[in-house]
């Protein structure tokens, strides 16, 4: 990736709805060059998609939590099966597979503490491979909108 590619990625991360003409004008390049560069970034897998962010509270999911999970036995089959299960849960926003004490970290968004309690007790602890679960409520969440190359 050169400087132009990096600039395009930064601008699109800031606002994925920017027009090709706007991007080209901001970077001082021809619209055709800009279009070809964005197309190349998508084809190379640098840009993997464009999405709309939604307010979780407006969707009725005002409470977020991180749930640390340990499964037993820690075999590939058990890890993959639990990962697939967790990813399909409607409350789960992200599934992280970890090393260390915990095997997974689940980022969930739910209505309220009763809903969170039900997710843990009725969905997670019913799983036979679940060995341990710890839940932490999220007070605040910040996420970088723009991530540059290393």
C-alpha positions in Angstrom: 0.0 0.0 0.0 1.3 3.4 -0.9 0.4 6.8 0.5 -2.6 7.2 -1.8 -4.0 3.8 -0.8 -3.6 4.7 2.9 -5.3 8.1 2.4 -8.2 6.4 0.6 -8.6 3.8 3.3 -8.5 6.6 6.0 -11.1 8.7 4.2 -13.4 5.7 3.6 -13.1 4.6 7.3 -14.1 8.1 8.3 -17.1 8.1 6.0 -17.9 5.1 3.8 -20.6 7.0 2.0 -18.3 9.6 0.4 -18.7 9.8 -3.4 -15.9 8.9 -5.7 -15.9 12.5 -6.9 -15.5 13.8 -3.4 -12.7 11.4 -2.6 -10.8 12.3 -5.8 -11.2 16.0 -5.2 -10.0 15.7 -1.6 -6.9 13.8 -2.7 -6.2 15.9 -5.8 -6.5 12.9 -8.2 -8.7 12.1 -11.2 -12.0 10.4 -10.5 -11.0 7.5 -12.8 -7.8 7.0 -10.8 -9.7 7.1 -7.5 -12.3 4.6 -8.8 -9.5 2.2 -9.9 -7.7 2.6 -6.6 -10.8 1.8 -4.5 -11.6 -1.1 -6.8 -8.1 -2.4 -6.3 -8.3 -2.0 -2.5 -11.5 -4.1 -2.5 -10.1 -6.8 -4.8 -6.9 -7.1 -2.7 -9.1 -7.5 0.5 -7.9 -4.3 2.1 -11.5 -2.9 2.1 -13.7 -5.8 3.1 -17.1 -4.0 3.1 -19.1 -0.9 4.0 -21.7 -0.9 6.7 -24.0 1.4 8.7 -23.5 1.7 12.4 -26.7 1.5 14.5 -27.3 2.8 18.0 -27.7 -0.2 20.2 -30.0 1.5 22.7 -32.3 2.5 19.8 -32.4 -1.2 18.8 -33.5 -2.1 22.4 -30.0 -3.4 23.3 -28.9 -0.7 25.7 -26.8 -2.9 28.0 -23.5 -4.4 26.8 -21.4 -7.0 28.5 -18.2 -9.0 28.0 -18.6 -12.7 28.9 -15.4 -14.7 29.4 -15.9 -18.4 28.7 -13.8 -21.5 29.3 -14.8 -24.8 27.6 -13.6 -28.4 28.3 -12.1 -30.3 26.8 -10.2 -27.6 24.9 -10.1 -29.6 21.7 -10.3 -28.1 18.2 -13.8 -29.7 17.7 -15.1 -28.3 21.0 -13.6 -24.8 20.3 -15.0 -24.7 16.8 -18.5 -26.0 17.9 -18.8 -23.4 20.6 -17.5 -20.6 18.4 -20.2 -21.5 15.8 -22.9 -21.6 18.5 -21.9 -18.3 20.0 -21.7 -16.5 16.6 -25.3 -17.5 16.0 -26.7 -16.1 19.2 -28.7 -12.9 18.4 -27.3 -11.2 21.5 -23.6 -11.7 20.5 -21.9 -8.8 18.7 -18.4 -10.3 18.6 -16.7 -13.6 19.4 -13.1 -13.5 20.3 -11.1 -16.8 20.5 -8.3 -16.4 23.1 -5.2 -18.0 24.5 -4.6 -18.0 28.2 -7.1 -18.7 31.0 -10.2 -18.1 29.0 -11.1 -19.7 25.6 -13.6 -17.0 24.5 -14.7 -13.5 25.1 -18.2 -12.7 23.9 -19.3 -9.1 23.5 -23.1 -9.1 23.9 -25.8 -6.4 23.7 -29.0 -7.0 25.5 -32.1 -5.2 26.7 -31.3 -5.1 30.4 -29.8 -7.1 33.3 -32.6 -9.6 33.3 -32.0 -10.3 29.6 -28.2 -10.7 30.4 -29.0 -13.1 33.2 -31.2 -15.2 30.9 -28.5 -15.3 28.3 -25.9 -16.6 30.8 -28.2 -19.0 32.6 -30.5 -20.2 29.9 -28.2 -20.2 26.8 -24.6 -20.5 27.9 -24.6 -22.6 31.1 -26.9 -25.2 29.3 -23.9 -26.0 27.1 -22.3 -29.3 28.3 -18.8 -28.1 27.2 -19.0 -24.9 29.3 -16.5 -25.1 32.3 -16.6 -21.5 33.5 -18.3 -18.2 32.7 -17.6 -14.7 34.0 -19.6 -11.7 33.1 -18.6 -8.0 33.2 -21.0 -5.2 32.3 -19.7 -2.6 30.0 -20.0 1.0 31.3 -18.6 2.6 28.1 -17.2 1.6 24.8 -15.0 3.6 22.5 -13.9 2.3 19.1 -11.4 3.9 16.7 -13.1 4.7 13.4 -9.8 5.0 11.5 -7.1 2.4 11.7 -3.9 3.0 9.7 -1.4 0.6 8.4 1.2 -0.8 10.8 
